[in-house]
Amino acid sequence: MPSQTMPSPTIEIRPVQNKAERKVFIRLANRLYADDPHYVAPLEFELSARLDPAKNPSLKDSPHQLWIAFRDGEPVGRISAMVNQAHLDRYKDATGHFGFIEGEDDPAIFDALLKVASDWLREHGVHKIAGPFNFSVNEEAGLLVDGFDTPPYVMMPHGRPYYAGQLERAGFTKAMDMYALEYYPVRNFIPERRVQFLDKVLNKPNITIRTLNTKDVLGDIRMIIDIFDDAWSDNWGFIPFSEAHIRHMADELKPIIAKHNIVLCFLDGEAVAFGLVLPNINHAIRGFNGMLLPFNWAKLLWRLKVKGIEQSRMPLMGVRKKLHKKPLGAALAYKIIAMVNEANMDHGVTHSELSWILENNESMLTMLTDMGAKIYKTYRIYEKTL
């Protein structure tokens, strides 16, 4: 008898509608990465809060939906879709976003997930889909396309090598790449001639530099975001932070940020540059499987407050646009990096990540590679016309 091809099991897509289904959505990734030694499960309570419209300001006034793909009753994939109103208000490009995409290596799963997200976005009046954004460019963004052999740093996504191929097979094309650079801190990394330049430019009475004011974290975060919104406003995909985002960020940073990991620079009393460094919480929670209770909370507290975390990530740095391409702007950027570099080494940090940097940000990439950083991960935003 001639051989017969058995039909593939039907993929069923179900919307996430309650807390129990959100838990399935979250825990699915743990199974998909069970054989990946570099995967770090996010803390379940933290991710659950990010998926909750009542707790995540990114979801306010922005329609969104989560879905889970099932095969034979078992969850095998997931995706989100969102109409980011802040993005539409700024760019007016009729683009909706997908995110949180995970799945087994099966075209049927990715086709079904991408179709349901695309159809939902089309019904909400958009004509292009782009992502992944979890949920916005100011949160986790990009699909890992290179650098699968190391764990992700805090607030950076992980992925499987076949994800890119599944998206490209479905007609998605590259919109932008973003780089993560690894850096092994060393003292006195700035050449002597540049140190002399820094001293000459920065040794003026109208320039002051300080670290975090721990008595007014919210006030410092407000200044940071004001600089960020100005410095990054011309960057691809930029979306400004709302007041709700600022308060949310301050609340999240208070338990983990150290005084030396925020640097603010002032010119004539105006905040004009900043740097922000985070301890790599992912390094501290590896092996927790996303859970803090019953005993992991004590381990995390000990690692944060007693042992210390030997890895850090600089997710944000900015200099006001009026100082771009000027000696003072460059000097402040070098000074910020030098300060956090020295302080983190004093606190036992041996590995750092500088991320993410747009592929077209040549000036920043040049500065970071000149100080010894190397590109070691690439994340990609994909897009497709609906």
C-alpha positions as CSV (number, residue, x, y, z in Angstrom):
1,M,0.0,0.0,0.0
2,P,1.3,3.6,-0.7
3,S,2.3,5.5,2.4
4,Q,-0.1,8.0,3.7
5,T,0.8,11.3,5.3
6,M,-1.0,11.8,8.6
7,P,-2.6,15.2,9.1
8,S,-1.0,17.4,11.8
9,P,-2.9,17.8,15.0
10,T,-5.1,20.9,14.9
11,I,-3.8,24.0,16.6
12,E,-6.4,25.7,18.8
13,I,-5.9,29.3,19.8
14,R,-7.6,30.5,23.0
15,P,-7.6,34.0,24.4
16,V,-6.3,34.6,28.0
17,Q,-9.3,35.8,30.0
18,N,-8.5,35.3,33.7
19,K,-5.7,35.0,36.3
20,A,-5.5,31.2,35.9
21,E,-5.0,31.4,32.2
22,R,-2.3,34.1,32.7
23,K,-0.5,31.6,34.8
24,V,-0.6,29.1,32.0
25,F,0.7,31.8,29.6
26,I,3.6,32.5,31.9
27,R,4.6,29.0,32.8
28,L,4.5,27.8,29.2
29,A,8.0,29.2,28.6
30,N,9.5,27.1,31.4
31,R,8.5,24.0,29.6
32,L,9.7,25.3,26.2
33,Y,13.1,26.1,27.6
34,A,13.4,23.1,29.9
35,D,16.5,21.9,27.9
36,D,18.1,25.3,27.6
37,P,20.7,25.9,30.3
38,H,20.8,29.6,29.4
39,Y,17.1,30.3,30.0
40,V,16.3,32.3,33.1
41,A,12.6,32.1,34.2
42,P,11.3,35.5,35.1
43,L,9.9,35.9,38.6
44,E,6.3,34.8,38.2
45,F,4.8,37.5,40.4
46,E,6.7,40.2,38.5
47,L,5.6,39.0,35.1
48,S,2.1,38.5,36.3
49,A,2.0,42.1,37.3
50,R,3.3,43.2,33.9
51,L,0.5,41.3,32.2
52,D,-2.1,42.9,34.6
53,P,-3.7,46.1,33.2
54,A,-4.3,47.3,36.8
55,K,-0.6,47.2,37.5
56,N,1.2,48.0,34.3
57,P,0.9,51.6,33.0
58,S,1.9,50.5,29.5
59,L,-1.5,48.8,29.2
60,K,-3.6,51.9,30.2
61,D,-5.7,53.2,27.3
62,S,-4.0,50.7,24.9
63,P,-6.2,47.7,23.8
64,H,-4.3,44.4,24.1
65,Q,-4.9,40.7,24.2
66,L,-3.0,37.5,25.1
67,W,-3.4,34.1,23.4
68,I,-2.2,30.6,24.1
69,A,-1.9,27.9,21.3
70,F,-3.0,24.4,22.3
71,R,-2.3,21.1,20.5
72,D,-4.2,18.0,21.8
73,G,-5.1,20.1,24.9
74,E,-1.5,21.0,25.8
75,P,-0.2,24.6,25.6
76,V,2.5,24.8,22.9
77,G,2.8,28.5,22.1
78,R,1.8,32.0,23.1
79,I,1.6,35.6,21.7
80,S,0.3,39.1,22.6
81,A,-1.1,41.9,20.5
82,M,-1.4,45.5,21.5
83,V,-2.5,48.8,20.0
84,N,0.0,51.1,21.7
85,Q,-1.7,54.5,21.7
86,A,1.4,56.4,22.7
87,H,3.2,55.0,19.6
88,L,0.2,55.9,17.3
89,D,0.0,59.4,18.8
90,R,3.6,60.0,18.0
91,Y,4.1,58.2,14.6
92,K,0.6,58.0,13.1
93,D,1.8,55.0,11.2
94,A,-1.2,52.6,11.8
95,T,1.2,50.0,13.3
96,G,0.2,47.5,16.0
97,H,2.6,45.4,18.0
98,F,3.0,41.7,18.9
99,G,5.0,40.3,21.7
100,F,5.7,37.5,24.2
101,I,6.0,35.1,21.3
102,E,7.1,31.6,22.2
103,G,6.4,28.3,20.7
104,E,7.5,24.8,19.7
105,D,9.4,24.5,16.4
106,D,6.2,23.9,14.3
107,P,5.1,26.2,11.5
108,A,1.5,25.5,12.3
109,I,1.9,26.9,15.7
110,F,3.6,30.1,14.6
111,D,1.2,30.5,11.7
112,A,-1.8,30.3,14.0
113,L,-0.3,32.6,16.6
114,L,0.7,35.3,14.1
115,K,-2.7,35.0,12.3
116,V,-4.7,35.6,15.4
117,A,-2.6,38.6,16.4
118,S,-2.7,40.0,12.9
119,D,-6.4,39.6,12.6
120,W,-7.1,41.2,16.0
121,L,-4.9,44.1,15.1
122,R,-6.6,44.5,11.7
123,E,-9.9,44.6,13.5
124,H,-8.6,47.4,15.6
125,G,-7.8,49.5,12.6
126,V,-4.1,49.1,12.1
127,H,-2.4,48.2,8.8
128,K,1.1,47.0,9.9
129,I,2.3,44.6,12.6
130,A,5.7,45.0,14.3
131,G,7.5,43.3,17.2
132,P,8.2,41.7,19.4
133,F,7.5,44.3,22.1
134,N,6.8,43.0,25.6
135,F,4.7,45.4,25.7
136,S,6.6,48.5,24.5
137,V,9.9,49.7,23.3
138,N,10.5,50.9,26.8
139,E,10.2,47.3,28.2
140,E,11.6,44.1,26.7
141,A,11.9,44.5,23.0
142,G,13.4,42.5,20.1
143,L,13.8,38.9,19.0
144,L,17.1,37.3,19.8
145,V,18.8,36.4,16.5
146,D,22.4,36.0,17.6
147,G,24.0,35.2,20.9
148,F,22.0,32.2,22.2
149,D,25.0,30.8,24.2
150,T,24.7,33.0,27.2
151,P,21.9,33.9,29.6
152,P,19.9,37.1,29.1
153,Y,20.5,40.0,31.5
154,V,17.8,41.7,33.5
155,M,14.9,43.1,31.3
156,M,16.4,41.5,28.1
157,P,14.6,38.7,26.3
158,H,15.9,35.2,25.4
159,G,14.8,33.1,22.5
160,R,15.2,30.0,20.3
161,P,17.3,30.1,17.1
162,Y,14.3,28.9,15.0
163,Y,12.1,31.8,16.0
164,A,13.6,34.1,13.4
165,G,13.1,31.6,10.6
166,Q,9.5,31.0,11.6
167,L,8.8,34.8,11.4
168,E,10.6,35.2,8.1
169,R,8.8,32.2,6.6
170,A,5.6,33.9,7.6
171,G,6.5,37.0,5.6
172,F,8.0,39.2,8.4
173,T,11.0,41.3,7.5
174,K,13.7,43.2,9.5
175,A,12.7,46.7,10.7
176,M,15.7,47.3,13.0
177,D,18.5,45.5,14.9
178,M,19.6,46.3,18.4
179,Y,22.8,45.2,20.0
180,A,23.9,44.1,23.5
181,L,27.6,44.6,24.3
182,E,29.5,42.7,26.9
183,Y,32.1,44.5,28.9
184,Y,34.6,43.2,31.5
185,P,35.3,46.2,33.7
186,V,38.9,47.3,34.1
187,R,40.2,50.3,35.9
188,N,41.7,53.3,34.1
189,F,40.2,52.3,30.8
190,I,40.2,55.8,29.5
191,P,43.5,56.7,27.7
192,E,45.6,59.4,29.3
193,R,45.0,61.9,26.5
194,R,41.2,61.5,27.0
195,V,41.5,61.9,30.7
196,Q,43.2,65.2,30.1
197,F,40.4,66.2,27.8
198,L,37.8,65.3,30.5
199,D,39.6,67.3,33.1
200,K,39.8,70.3,30.9
201,V,36.2,70.2,29.8
202,L,34.6,69.3,33.1
203,N,36.7,71.2,35.6
204,K,34.3,74.2,35.6
205,P,32.3,75.7,38.5
206,N,29.0,75.6,36.5
207,I,29.3,71.8,36.1
208,T,28.3,69.5,38.9
209,I,28.0,65.7,39.0
210,R,26.4,63.6,41.7
211,T,24.9,60.2,42.4
212,L,21.4,59.2,43.4
213,N,19.6,61.2,46.0
214,T,18.2,58.3,48.0
215,K,15.8,60.7,49.9
216,D,14.1,61.7,46.6
217,V,14.3,58.8,44.2
218,L,11.1,59.9,42.4
219,G,12.6,63.4,41.9
220,D,15.7,61.9,40.4
221,I,13.8,59.6,38.2
222,R,11.7,62.5,36.9
223,M,15.0,64.3,35.9
224,I,16.3,61.2,34.3
225,I,13.2,60.7,32.2
226,D,13.1,64.4,31.2
227,I,16.7,64.1,29.9
228,F,15.8,60.7,28.3
229,D,12.8,62.1,26.5
230,D,14.9,64.9,25.0
231,A,18.1,62.9,24.3
232,W,16.3,59.9,22.7
233,S,13.4,61.7,20.9
234,D,14.9,61.3,17.4
235,N,15.8,57.6,17.9
236,W,13.9,54.9,16.0
237,G,10.8,53.7,17.9
238,F,11.1,56.3,20.7
239,I,8.1,56.6,22.9
240,P,8.1,59.1,25.8
241,F,7.4,58.0,29.4
242,S,4.2,59.1,31.0
243,E,3.9,60.3,34.6
244,A,2.4,56.9,35.5
245,H,5.5,55.2,33.9
246,I,7.8,57.5,35.9
247,R,6.1,56.6,39.2
248,H,6.1,52.9,38.3
249,M,9.8,53.0,37.5
250,A,10.6,54.7,40.8
251,D,8.7,52.1,42.7
252,E,10.4,49.3,40.9
253,L,13.9,50.7,41.3
254,K,13.8,51.6,45.0
255,P,14.3,48.1,46.3
256,I,17.2,47.2,44.0
257,I,19.0,50.4,42.9
258,A,22.3,51.4,44.7
259,K,23.2,55.0,45.2
260,H,26.3,54.8,43.0
261,N,24.3,53.3,40.1
262,I,22.5,56.5,39.1
263,V,24.7,59.5,38.0
264,L,23.2,62.9,37.2
265,C,25.2,65.7,35.6
266,F,24.2,69.4,35.8
267,L,25.1,72.4,33.7
268,D,24.2,75.8,35.4
269,G,21.8,73.9,37.6
270,E,20.0,72.1,34.8
271,A,20.1,68.3,34.6
272,V,21.7,67.6,31.2
273,A,23.0,64.0,31.4
274,F,22.5,60.8,33.3
275,G,23.5,57.1,33.5
276,L,21.5,54.3,35.1
277,V,22.9,50.8,36.0
278,L,20.9,47.9,37.3
279,P,22.2,44.8,39.1
280,N,21.7,41.8,36.9
281,I,18.8,40.3,38.9
282,N,18.7,37.4,36.4
283,H,22.0,36.2,37.7
284,A,20.6,36.1,41.2
285,I,17.4,34.2,40.3
286,R,18.8,31.5,38.1
287,G,17.5,28.2,39.4
288,F,14.4,29.7,41.1
289,N,12.1,28.5,38.2
290,G,10.3,31.8,38.5
291,M,9.3,31.3,42.2
292,L,10.2,33.2,45.3
293,L,8.3,31.2,47.8
294,P,8.8,29.4,50.1
295,F,12.6,29.9,50.4
296,N,13.9,31.6,47.3
297,W,13.1,35.1,48.7
298,A,15.7,34.6,51.4
299,K,18.3,33.5,48.9
300,L,17.5,36.6,46.7
301,L,17.7,38.9,49.6
302,W,21.1,37.4,50.7
303,R,22.5,37.6,47.1
304,L,21.3,41.3,46.8
305,K,22.2,42.6,50.2
306,V,25.0,40.4,51.5
307,K,26.9,38.5,48.8
308,G,26.3,41.1,46.1
309,I,25.7,40.5,42.4
310,E,28.8,40.4,40.2
311,Q,27.0,41.4,37.1
312,S,25.4,44.7,36.1
313,R,23.6,46.1,33.1
314,M,23.4,49.7,31.9
315,P,20.0,50.1,30.1
316,L,19.9,53.8,30.0
317,M,22.2,56.7,29.4
318,G,21.5,60.1,27.9
319,V,22.8,63.6,27.1
320,R,20.5,66.4,26.1
321,K,20.4,67.1,22.4
322,K,21.8,70.6,22.7
323,L,25.1,68.9,23.8
324,H,25.2,66.2,21.1
325,K,28.3,66.3,19.0
326,K,29.8,68.9,21.4
327,P,32.9,68.3,23.6
328,L,30.9,68.7,26.8
329,G,28.4,66.1,25.7
330,A,31.1,63.6,24.9
331,A,33.0,64.4,28.2
332,L,29.9,63.9,30.3
333,A,29.2,60.5,28.6
334,Y,32.7,59.3,29.3
335,K,32.6,60.6,32.9
336,I,29.3,58.8,33.7
337,I,30.7,55.5,32.4
338,A,33.9,56.0,34.3
339,M,32.1,56.7,37.5
340,V,29.7,53.7,37.4
341,N,32.6,51.5,36.1
342,E,34.8,52.3,39.1
343,A,31.9,52.1,41.6
344,N,30.7,48.8,40.4
345,M,34.2,47.3,40.4
346,D,34.5,48.5,44.0
347,H,31.3,46.5,44.7
348,G,32.6,43.3,43.1
349,V,31.1,43.6,39.6
350,T,33.2,41.6,37.1
351,H,30.8,41.4,34.1
352,S,28.6,44.0,32.5
353,E,26.2,44.4,29.7
354,L,25.5,47.7,27.8
355,S,22.2,47.3,26.1
356,W,20.4,47.9,24.0
357,I,22.0,50.1,21.3
358,L,20.4,50.7,17.9
359,E,22.4,49.4,15.0
360,N,22.5,53.0,13.5
361,N,23.7,54.6,16.7
362,E,27.3,54.7,15.4
363,S,28.6,57.3,17.8
364,M,27.6,55.3,20.9
365,L,28.8,52.0,19.4
366,T,32.1,53.6,18.6
367,M,32.5,55.0,22.1
368,L,31.6,51.7,23.8
369,T,33.8,49.5,21.5
370,D,36.7,51.9,22.0
371,M,36.5,51.3,25.7
372,G,36.7,47.5,25.2
373,A,33.0,46.5,24.9
374,K,32.1,43.9,22.2
375,I,28.8,43.2,20.5
376,Y,27.7,39.7,21.6
377,K,23.9,39.6,21.2
378,T,21.7,40.9,18.4
379,Y,17.9,41.5,18.8
380,R,15.7,42.2,15.9
381,I,12.4,44.0,15.4
382,Y,10.3,42.5,12.6
383,E,7.4,44.0,10.7
384,K,4.8,43.0,8.1
385,T,2.1,44.9,6.2
386,L,-1.4,43.5,7.0
